[in-house]
Amino acid sequence: MPDIVQKPIAPTVDLRDMLRQHIIARSLDYMRQAEQRRQTALRDGDIAAYQQAIQTAVQGFYGKLPVGRNSPRPQVTAVSRFDKAGYRLENVLFDSFPGWQVNATVYVPLDYAPPFPAVVIPVGHSGKQFESYQLPAQFFARSGYLAVLFDPPGQASEKRPGNDHFVDGVRCYLVGTDQGRPATSSQYFVADAVRCIDYLETRADVDLSRGVAMTGVSGGGTTTTLAVHLDERITVIGPSCCLSPLSDLDITQCYANCPETHVWERYVQGIDEVDLLCAVAGATPTDSRPTLLMAGELDEVFHVEDTAQLADQVRAFYQRAGAADRFEFFIDRDRGHCYSLDQARQFTAFMNRWLLGQPDRPVCDWPDAAFTLDPYEQMRCYPRLDVHMRSLTLDRAKTLESARTQDASRMRAAAGEIAGVQHQLPAPTAQVSEPLQVWTHDWRQALLSPEPGIQIPATIVQARNKPTATILHLDDQHRNRLLYRNGLLSRVIGFMADQGPVCNYLGVDLRGWGDTYPAMYPFEMAGWATVERTLAYKSNALGDPLMAMRIRDGLSALAFLRSRPALAEAPIILTGSGLGGLTALHVAAIDGQVAGVIVWDSLVSFRSILETEQYSWPADTFIPGILVHYDIPELVRAVGQILSDGRDASALCPVAAFDPRDGQGHVLSEAAVHDLNAQVGRELYHLGAEAQTLSETIREMVRTG
C-alpha cells in the first residue's frame, strides 16, 4: 500500500509523557548524586564538610532574612488573653518582614513556675485553630512548656488574602533575593518560625539557655527541617508526617506539591529531604541536635515505608557521630496524616530529655478526652491584611525595576542566560515526510529532536510560488490551531490565494504544548493541582524552567528552518500567540537575525500579574528571576533595537505586539496601549490582530528590512 504522506510521523517516545519523563530523569540524576555525596561522607567520615555544604545551600535559598539573633527586636502588640485549665492563651502580633505580621497564639503554663522552656509549632497547610495544632500546644503547656503556635501564609488562616500558597506563592519566583538568585515563597514560612524565637527572647518568663524546640506536622514539619539550618537556637526538633525521599513522592510519583518546597535549584544542589535531617547530625555528639522523626502508620500522603527508609539513613549519620541516642523514629500506630496527642506525649518526653536534660521527668498521662478545642475566636489576632506575599513581591519588583539597565545588549545576554543558551544552537536531527500538494502549498510533517528524549512535532506548509517570507510560529495551544479551516494563519500565508503574496509556514509544538501536552498523573486529581503546576515547580527546582526549555526548542526550530534552503531563502518572521509570543520574543532577542517578530494575545508584563488579585496565566509563565533583568515591555523594546541594528531609521520597526493581555487575560484598552507605546518610546503595540493586518505587517517588515 502507498505511504500516507500527510500523516504525523510516529515518534519514538510517548509524546504525552515525554516532558514529564524528561524532568523525572534529570531530577533523579541529581538525587543519585546527592545519595553518592551522603554515602561518601559516611564512608570517609567527613561529616562536618557534608553538614556545612547542606547548611550553606539551605541558607543560600533565602539570602539575608530580616529575622534572627542579629535582627532588630520585634515590635509586639498584645491582642487578647484567656485563662484555661492548666494554661493561658495569649494572642500577640509581631513583625517579621516589613509590615508583615506573625499572628501568634501563645500557650503559657499555669501549673508551673517560670521561666519556662519553649517550643515553637509552625502550622502546616492549614490553620492554627485545628486539632493537629491546638491539642499538642495545650499538651505542651500543661506539661510545663510555653508553646508558640502561628499560622502560615494563606490556607485556612487569618493571613489568607494575598497569601495563597499556589496563586501568590509562585509569584515570588519572578523576583530575586538580595543575592540575586530567584526568590522563594518558602522565606515567609521559615522567617516567621525564626521570628517566633526572636519574640521569645523578649519574654522574661522564658528560659532559652538550652535553646528552643520546634515541631510541626506536614508543612509545619517541613518548616522545622528548614529553619533548623538557619538558627542555632533551635536545639531540638520533631518533624511529623512530612518527609519521604524526593525520588519517591516528589519526583517519580509526581505529588502535586507547593512552590515553597521547590526552591530554585534545590534538585541541582542535591538537597533531598533526607539531607535536611542527616545534616542535623554533626561530627560529634555535641554537634548533633536531637531529632524525633514522627510518622503516621496510615499516612495517605507520606507513606510510612518511605519515611522509614529515610529514617534508616538519618540514623546512620547519628551513629557515625556517636550520637545514636539523639535520633528516634516514632510510628504513630493506626494514625494518618496528623499530629496526635500520642505524638505530643512522645515529643514531650524527648524534650524532657534533650531540652531540659531531665530524662526521668514524667510525662503526664491525661487521656485524650481531657483536651478539647478552644473557640477559634479566642485564637484570632487580626493581623494586617494589606501586606502579604503578593504586595511584598510587587514592592520588590518595583525596586528591581528602578535599578535595571535598559541596555539592549545586556538584556540579550540576560535572555540567553535565562534560557540556558551560551552559543548558537545547531540544527536538530529531524525526520521530514514527503510533500503533499494542497492547492497553493506543499504540506509536510516533521519531527525535530533538539535533545535526547525530546521530540517536537512540526508542520511545514511551503509555498509553491516564490514566498515573500517564511513564518516560524510558536503557539501555546497547538501548532495547527490557526491553520485549521482556513484560519488566521492560513489566510496570512496566502493559502488558496489565486494571486498576491504567499508565505512559507513552520509551526512547532514546543514541549508541553499541543501534541506534547502531558497526560495527567494521579496526584493531579487534587483540587490544588494542575499539570502545569507540578512540572513548573519541579523544573524550577532543576534550575531549568519550562519556558527556558521552550525557548531552546524555538531556537532549535529556527536552526532547523535555516538548514533547509528552500525555506530559509525567504526572510524569516517569528510569530507567537499566547505564551508562544513570550517565547518568540526571547528567541528573537537571543538570535538577533530574524527579519521580524509579531506576537498577539501575549502577556503584556509580569508586573501586571503581580498587580492583579487573580491572574489567568498558568504556573509555567513565571520565569524565575526574570524581573532582576527585565520585564516584557523592556524586552520588546530591546528586540526592536537588536533587530533594527543596521537598518534604515525610517524602516518599520521589526517588532509588533498585537492585542496584549494583562494579568487577568483581558486585552488592553486603547488608552492603555497608547500609554504602553509611550513607555517603550515607539509604536510597537497595536490592537486588532486580524489576518489582513498581520499580513500587511509581515509584508512591510520584509519590504523595509
N, C-alpha and C positions, 0 to 999 in steps of 0.2 A: 504493500500500500504506500502511496506517496506520503512524504512527511508533511505534517500540517505546520507550515512555517510561521503562522501567526500565533501559535500557542505559546504560552510562557515557557521559558527554559526551566527545566527541572533543576532545583537547587540540590546540592549535596548535604545541606544542613536543613533542619526544620526551621523555616523562617519564623514560625510562631513562637519558637523558643530560643532562637539564635541569640538575641541580645541578652536575655536573662542568663543563658548558659555561659556567654562570654564574660559577663560580670562575675558570675559564680566562680568560674575557673581562675580568673585573675585574683579574686579575693582569697580563694583557697591557697593560691601560691604564697600570698603574704602570710596567711595563718600557718602554713608549713614552715616558713622562715621564722616566725615567732616561736613555734614549737622547738625548732632547732636551737634558737637562742636560749630558751629555757633549759633545754637538756644540756647544752654546753656549760651554762652557768652552774648547774647541779654537778656535772662531771668534774669540772675544773675547780669548783669551789669559789669562783669569783662572783659571789652573791652581791657584794657591795656595788660592783660595777653594774650588774644587772639591775639592781634596785634603783640606782641613780639614773640609769637610762630610762626606765619606766616613769619615774617621778618627773624627770626633765621633760619627757614627752607630754605627760598629762598637764603639767604646769604651762607648757607651751601652747596647749589648746586655747588658753584663756587670755594670755598676755597678762598685763597688770590689772588686777581687780581692785575695786575701791573698798575692800574689806580686809580683815586680818589684823594681826597684832600691831602692825605699824600704821594702821589706818586711823583716821580721826575717830574720836569717841562717838558712838551712836547717840542720836538725839531721840530720847524715849518719851512717848506720850502714854500715860495711863488711861485706859478706856473704862474698865469696869472690873468688879471682883465679886465672887460669890463663894461663901463657905459651904463645904460639903462634908460628908462623913469621912474624915481622915485626910482631907486635902482641901486646899483653897484654889479656886480658879482666879487667875489674874490675866486679864486681856490687855495687851500692850501693843503699841506700834513703834517701830524704829526704822530708820532709813537703811537702805542697802546701796543701790545705785541712786544717783541724784533724783530726788522726788519719788523714788520707788520705795514703797513701804512693806516691811515684813509684818504680817498680821499674826502675832504670836499669842497663843494661849498657854499660860504657864501654870503648871500644877505644882503647888507648894505643899510639902508635907506639914500636917498639923500635929502628928503624934510623935515627932522627933524634934530635937533641938538643933537650931542652926549652928554653924554653917553646914549646908547640905552638899553632898556630891551631886553632880548634874549629868543629865542625859538629854541629848538633842534628838528629836524624832522628825526627820523630813517626811512629809506626806508624799505618797505616790501619785499616780494619775487619778486622783480622787479629791476628797475634801476632808479636812480635819475632823468634821462632825461625825464621821462614820466609825463603825465598831473597831476596825483594824487599827485605829489610831487613838480614839478616846480610851478604850478599855486598857490597852497596855500603859498609856500615860497615867491613868488612875492607879494601876497596879504599882508602877514605879514610885509614884508619890506616896502611896500608902506603905511602901517599903522603905521610905526614907530618902528617896532621890527626887530632887527638883527636876521636873521634866518640862522641856520646851517643845511645843507642838506648833507647826506653822504650815500654811498652805503653799503649794507650788503655784506657778502661774497657770491660769485657765482651769479647765476641768470643772468640777462641781464646787469650786471655791468662791470666796468673795472677790478674788482677783481674776475674774473671768474676762471682762471686756478688754479687747486688745491683746489678750494673752493666750489665745487658742494655741495648743501645742503644735497643731498642724498648719493652720491658716497663717498664724503670726510667727510661729517658731521658724518656719522655712524662710521667712523674710530676712532673718538675721544673716543668712549666708551672703547676702548681697554686699554687706559692708565688711570692713576689716577691723581687726584689733589694733591696739597701739603698736604692735609688732608687724603689722602689715598682712598677716595671714587672715583668711576669711573667718568671720565671727561665727559663733555658735550660740543657739538659744540655751545650751547647757549652762552658760555662765550665770544665768538668772537662778537656776536651781542650786548650783553649788555655792554661789556667792551668798545666797540667803542662809544656807546652812552654816557657813563660816561666820556670817554676821551674828548669828544666834550666840556664838561663843563670845564675840565682842560684847554683845549685850550682857551675857552672864558675868563678864568681868566688871560690869557697873553695879552689880548687886553685892551688898555686904553680907547677905545670908548664904552665899555660895562659896564652897571651897574648891578651888581649881588647882590646888597644889599638886595633885596627881593627874591633872588633865581632866578631860571630859569624855564621856561615852557618846556614841552615836549609833542609832539603829533605825531601820525603816524597812517597809515591805514594798516589793515591786519597784516602782520608780523611786521610792524613798530609799530603798536599798541601793539602787544604782547611784543616787546622790551620795550616799555614805561611802561607797567604794571609790568614788572620785575625790570627794572632799578630804578623805584621809591623806591623800597625796599632796594636798595644798596647805595643810595646817598641822604642825607638830603637836598642837594642844589636844588633838583627837588621839587619845591613847588606847581606847578600847572600842571595837566596832562589832555590830551584829546585823549584817545584811540578811534579809529574809526574802525568799521566793523571787529572786531577781537575777540569778546567774546560771548560765549554761554556756558551753564553748561557742564562740561566734560561728565556727564552722558548722554547727548543727542548726540551732534555731534561727539564727540571724541570716546566715548565708545560704545553706542548702535547702532549708525549709522555707526560706523567704518570708519569715514573720514580718508582718507589716508594722514595723516599729516606728519610732518617733525621730524627728530630726535632731533632737538634743542628744540622742545616743549615737548619732552618726556625725561625729565631729570631722571636720575637714582632714583628710589623710589619716584617719585613725587606722584603717587597714594597712596603709603603706608603712606606717610606723610600727605595725605589729602589736597594737595594744588590744590584745584579746581580753575577755572578761577574766580569765584565769590569771592573767598578768597583774590585774589590779589587786588581787589578793596575794599572789606569790610575792609581789614586791613589797607587801606589808611585812613579810618576814625579812629579817635582816641577816647580817653575817654572824651575829651573836645573839644569845637570848635577850639581852637588854635592848638590842636594836630591833627586836621583833615585837610589834604591837599585837596584843592578844585579839584574836578574831573568833567569833562564834558564827559560823555559817549555818543558816536555817533553811529548811525546805519543807514544803507540804507534800506528803506522800501522794496525794491525789491532785497536785497542781496541774491544771489543764493547759498552762502556758509553758512554764519552766519545768519540764518533766524531771522527776526525781532522779531517774537513772543518769540523765545528763549532768545534773548538779553533783551527783555522787562521783562521777568521773572527774569533774573539775575539782572536787574536794580532795581526791586522791593526789592530784598534782600539787595542790597547795600544801597538803600535809607533808609531802616530800621536802618542800622548801623549809618548813618549820623544823623538820627532823634534821635537815642539813645544818641548820643554825643552832642545833642543840636546844630547841625550844618547842619540842613536840607537845608539851602540856599547854602551850599558849594557843593552840588551834583546836577547835572542836567542831564537829559537824552533827547537827541535830535534825533528825527527820521527824516532823510532826505527823504522827500516825492518824490516818483517816481524816486528814485535813487537806483542803485545796489551797487555792491562791489567797492567802490571808495572813494576818498576824494575830495569832490566837493568844489567849491567856496562858496556855501551856508554853508558848514561846516566850511570853513575858516572864514566866517563872524561871525558865532556863536562862534567859539573859540577866535576870536579877542575880541569880546565883553566880553567873560569870562575872558580873560587875563586882559583886561582893569580894570575889577572889582577886580580880586583877585591877579594879579601880580603887577599891578600899584597902586591899591587902588583908582581907578578913575572910578567908575561905570557909571558916566554920560558922560564920554568921548565918542564922537560919533564914530560910525563905518562908514567908507566911503561907499558910495552907488554906486561905479563903477559897470557898467554892466559886465557880463561875457565876452562880446566881447572886453573889454578893456585889456584882458590878453591873450597873445599869447606865444607859446613855444619858448624858445631860442634854437639856434642850439646846438646840442649835443657837437660839437667840442669846443664850448665856455664853456663847463662844465667839460671837461676832465682834470684830474690831473696827469695821468700817474704814478700811484703808482708802487712800486716794484712788480714784478710778481714771483720772486724766493722764496718768503716767503709766505706761505699760510697754510691753516688748515692741509693739508697733511704733509708738511715739518715740521711744529711745532709739530705735533703728532709723527712723526718719531723721531725728536730730543728728545722728552720726552721719547719715547720708548727706545732710546739708553741710556739715563740717568738711567732709571729703570733697564735696563739690567746690567749695571755696578754695580748696588747696590744689585742685587738679590743674595740670598743664593742658593747654589747648593745641599743643604742637602735634600736627598730623603724623609725623614720622614716629613720635613716641607712642601715639595711640596705635599705630600699625604694629609696632613691636609688641605692645601690650596685648593686642588681639592675637598675635602669634603665640605669645606666652600662655594666654588663656586656653587656646586651642591645643597647646602642646606641640606646636609646629615650629621648628627652628630652620627649616630649609624647604625648598620646593619639593612637593611630593611627586614620586614617579607615577606613571600611568599604571593603573591596577591591571592585573590579569583579568581577562574578560572572555565571555562566550557571547557571540552575536549570531542571531539567526539570519537566514537568507531573507532578502527583501520580498515584500508582497505589495504590489501596486494597489493603492487605494485612491482613485481619482487623481488628484494633482500631486500626491506624495507617495513615497515608498515607506512602508511600515516595517520596523524590525523590533524584536525583543532582544534584550541583553541582560546579562548577569555579571556585575562587577564584583571583584574580590579585593577590596582595599587592604585587608589584613587577614591572617589565618582565622578561620571560623566565622568570618563576616562576609555575607554575600548580599549585594544591593541590586534589587530588580530595577531595570531601566526600560524605558520606551523611547525608541528613536523614530521620528517622523521626518523624513528627508525630502525636501522639495525636488521635484523633477526638473523644474526650471531653475535658472540661476537665482539663488536666495539672496535677499538683502541682508540677512542676519541669521545667526544661529542662537536660539534661545536655550539656555540651561535653566530649567525650572525646578524649584525646591518647594514642596508643599507639605504642611504638617498633617494633611489628611490622606491624600493619595496622589500619586504622580499623574494619574489619568483623569482625575476628578474634573478638570476644566477642559478636557478634550471630549468628554462624553456628550453625545447628541449635539454635535456642532456647538460645543460650549465655548466659553470665553476665549480660551487659548487656541481652540480650533479656528475661530474667526481671526484671531490676532495673526496666526501664521499663514493666513490666506488659504486654508483648506477648502477645496472645491471652487476656488475663485477662478473664473474664466480669464480674468486679467488683473493686473495690479501686482503690487509687491507680495512676495511669498517668503517664508522663513523656514529654516530647519527647526526641529524641536528635539531636545533631550530632556526627559523627565525621569527623576530617580526617586525611589523611596528610601530616604536616609533611614538608618537603623532606628527601629521603634515606631516608624510611621508607615502608613499604607499597608502593603502586603506583609511587612515585617512587624506589625503591631503585636506585642507579646500576648500570649494566651494567659488567662487568669490562673493563679495558683490558690490553694485552699485558704490561706490566711487572709487573702484579699476579699473574703466574704464579710469581714468585719466592717462595721459601719464607718470607721475612720480610714479605711484602707482604699487605695487605688493602685493600679499597676504603676502609674507614673510616680506616685509617692515612694513605693517600695524601691524602684530602680533608681530614682533620683537620689534618695538618701544614700544608697549603697555605692553608687558611682561617685558621689561626693566623698564618701569615706575612702574611696580608692584614689582620690585626688585627681579624678578624670571625669568631670561631669558629662551627662548625656549630651548637652549642647556642644561641648568641646568635641566629642566623638563625631557628632553630626557635621560640624564644621570641617573636620578632617575628611569625612565622607564626601562633602561637597567639593573640597579641593581635589580629591581623587577623581570625582566625576569630571571636573574641569580638565584634569590631566588626561583622562581617557578621551574626552572630546578633542583635545588638541592632538592626540595621537592618531586621529582619523582625518586625513587630509580633506576628504570630501565634505566633512562637517566643519572643519576648522578654517577653511579658506574664507568664509564669511566672518564679519565681525561678531564677536560673542557678546550677547547680552544676558546678564543674570537676572532672573525674575524669582520672586518668592512671595508666598502667601502665608498669612498667619505667622507662626514661629519659623516657617521656611523663609520669611522675609528677614528675620533677625539673623538666621544662618547665612543667607545670601549676602547681607551687608558685611559680615565677618569674612566670608570667602573673598569678596571683592577687596576688602581692606588688605588682607594678607597677600593676595595675588597681585593686586595693583596693576593688572594689564588688560582687564576686560574692557570692552568698549563702553559699557554702562551697566547700571543696575536699577531695576524697577521693583518696588515692593508694594504690596497692598494688604489691607486688613491686618497689619502687623502691629505689635505693641509699640506705642509711641515712646514710652520711657519706663524705666524701672521705678523712678520716683512716683509715677502715677499709681503703681501697685502699692507703694508704701502709703500713699495718701488716702486710699480708699479703704473703708472698713472691710468690705468683701470684694475679692477680685475673682475674675473668671478664668484665669490662666492656670495651667497645670503646674505641678511642683517642679518639673524639669525645666521650667522657664528660668528659675532663679540660679543664675550663673554665679558661683561663689567668688566673692571678692571683686566683682566687676566694677562696682562703684568706687573702688580705690583708683581706677584708671579712667573711666568714662561712663557716661550714660548714653542712651541710644541717640538722642539728637546730636551729641558731640561726635559720635561715631559716623552718623550720616554726613555731617559737615566734613569730617576728616576724609571719608571715602570720596566725597566730591573733590576735595583738594588733591588727593592722591591720583584719582583718575583724570583730573583736568591738567595735570602736570604736562607741559609741552604742547598743550592745545591752544588754539586761538582764544583769546579772552572773551570774544563775543559769542563763542560756541555755546550751545545749550549745555548746562551742567549735566554730566553723565550720571546723575543720581536723581531719582524721583520716587517719592513716597506718597502713595495714594491712600485715602481713607484710613489714616492712622487711628488706632483704637486705644482707649485709655485702659486703666487697670480693671474696670468693670466689663471691658469688651465693647464699649459703646464708641461709635465713630465720633471723632471730634467735631465740634461745631465750626462754622466758617470763621467765626471770630477767634476761636482757639487755634485754628490753622494759621490765621494771619499772625497771631502772636508768636507761634512756633517759628514761622519763617523769619520774623524779626529777630528771634533769639539766635537762629543759626546764621542770619545775615544774608540769606539767598532764598530764592523761590524754589525750595526743594520739596515742600509738602503741598499736596493737592487733594481736592475732593472729586469723586466721580471716576472710579476705576472701571470704565466701560471699555469694550473691545476696540472701538474706534479711537478712543483717547489713548489707550495703551499702544495701539499700532502706530498712531501718529508720533507718540513719544519715542518709540523704538526707531522709526524711520528718521526722526530728527537727530537722535543720538548718533546713528550711523552716518548721516549726511554731514553733521558738523564735527564728528570725531575723526 
